[in-house]
Amino acid sequence: MAESASGFGDGTRCVHGGHGDSRPGAPLAPGPVFAAPYHLGDPGADFYGRAGNPSWRALETAIGELDGGECVLLPSGMAAISTVLRALLRPGDGLLVPSDGYYATRQFVHEELAGLDLRVREVPTPGPWTDELFDGVRLVLLETPSNPGLDVCDIAELATRAHRAGALLAVDNTTATPLGQRPLELGADLSLASDTKALTGHSDVLLGHVSTADAELAARLRRARTLSGSIPGPFETWLAHRSLGTLDLRLARQAENAAALVEALRGHPAVRGLRWPGSPQDPAHEAARAQMRRWGGVFRFELADAAAVEEFVRRSSLVVAATSFGGLHSTVDRRAQWGDPVPPGFVRFSAGCEDRADLVSDVLAALG
Ligand SMILES: *Cc1c(COP(=O)(O)O)cnc(C)c1O
């Protein structure tokens, strides 16, 4: 497993990231700074809360180190996606987006950006990625592993092809988290995510971010944040930073639980279409292994129909229905109810941090 430039491992960096002030008397874990205006004086110092906040900078330092770039925090994953699209796209530009990725991204492009007359091409994550797709493209947005299908595409290869076409490449890195995958190291210009999911992992905060190794791009995104007023609250930021400390531990448990559940469900008569990139039998495993650093806890499968999923949730003592993932609690989401182009019995399962044996026996009992 690759180490950071600083030489520290994932767990160390999650615990220490952004906790810079070690002067005697400084808090070991600083609390949120709620200031709207600040005392004026030094140029470069904070002056107004929409433009800068010490709690943002602390978390941005931590996430930026993990991503390998400068991090710009935003109030949700959609705020991260919409800020990038609005900042980078001009009328008539070509845009590539995943046809099987997070549905609100496509909805945003078609509804909120309709006035830009973009030439939008939707591509399934596993391709085919034909050459014509890249003609006249300004921005390529990938999502790998995709949500909810958990398919994978080759970030490095597609970054090269996007750059050859004069386009920028962004990756929605939500399902992987910066511990699972570092798109910037693979050649992406931007790595963005909904930190509402595994990065914060406690189902109690919405947050997002964009990271880039290009200082000019980062400055542009910060300016867009200041001028749009789409800013994260200091309390949410602090809560997220507090949660980041255990990301390494949570991901390890979630991946261990996912592996055990996938193993238990493989060949189960009620289960079809089981997919988890961490499984050596998965069609996306080789591609995922080539660019990912570790696995997460999200897998998917199909039951017979919507009623079978409802029955499964009703009979389970531990698994709840909820439309998010990456949290402490194991959750299932029947994606067809939100309009994803998947069968009615399609389930995205997010393995939580419960005990493996409890989870496996509960899930098998609930399936009957
Ligand atoms: C949840 C999600 C988003 C949107 O994030 P919010 O924090 O809900 O705005 C974007 N992309 C992916 C892959 C997601 O799973």
Ligand as a Chemical Component Dictionary entry (heavy atoms), coordinates in Angstrom:
data_LIG
# 
_chem_comp.id                   LIG 
_chem_comp.type                 NON-POLYMER 
_chem_comp.pdbx_formal_charge   0 
_chem_comp.three_letter_code    LIG 
# 
loop_
_chem_comp_atom.comp_id 
_chem_comp_atom.atom_id 
_chem_comp_atom.alt_atom_id 
_chem_comp_atom.type_symbol 
_chem_comp_atom.charge 
_chem_comp_atom.model_Cartn_x 
_chem_comp_atom.model_Cartn_y 
_chem_comp_atom.model_Cartn_z 
_chem_comp_atom.pdbx_ordinal 
LIG C1 C1 C 0 -24.431 11.352 -2.207 1  
LIG C2 C2 C 0 -23.627 11.559 -3.421 2  
LIG C3 C3 C 0 -23.502 12.830 -3.984 3  
LIG C4 C4 C 0 -24.242 14.029 -3.436 4  
LIG O1 O1 O 0 -23.792 14.385 -2.167 5  
LIG P1 P1 P 0 -24.648 15.245 -1.107 6  
LIG O2 O2 O 0 -23.706 15.388 0.022  7  
LIG O3 O3 O 0 -25.893 14.463 -0.799 8  
LIG O4 O4 O 0 -24.976 16.524 -1.780 9  
LIG C5 C5 C 0 -22.694 12.961 -5.087 10 
LIG N1 N1 N 0 -22.052 11.917 -5.633 11 
LIG C6 C6 C 0 -22.158 10.675 -5.118 12 
LIG C7 C7 C 0 -21.417 9.547  -5.761 13 
LIG C8 C8 C 0 -22.952 10.463 -4.001 14 
LIG O5 O5 O 0 -23.064 9.223  -3.513 15 
# 
loop_
_chem_comp_bond.comp_id 
_chem_comp_bond.atom_id_1 
_chem_comp_bond.atom_id_2 
_chem_comp_bond.value_order 
_chem_comp_bond.pdbx_ordinal 
LIG C1 C2 SING 1  
LIG C2 C3 SING 2  
LIG C2 C8 DOUB 3  
LIG C3 C4 SING 4  
LIG C3 C5 DOUB 5  
LIG C4 O1 SING 6  
LIG O1 P1 SING 7  
LIG P1 O2 DOUB 8  
LIG P1 O3 SING 9  
LIG P1 O4 SING 10 
LIG C5 N1 SING 11 
LIG N1 C6 DOUB 12 
LIG C6 C7 SING 13 
LIG C6 C8 SING 14 
LIG C8 O5 SING 15 
# 
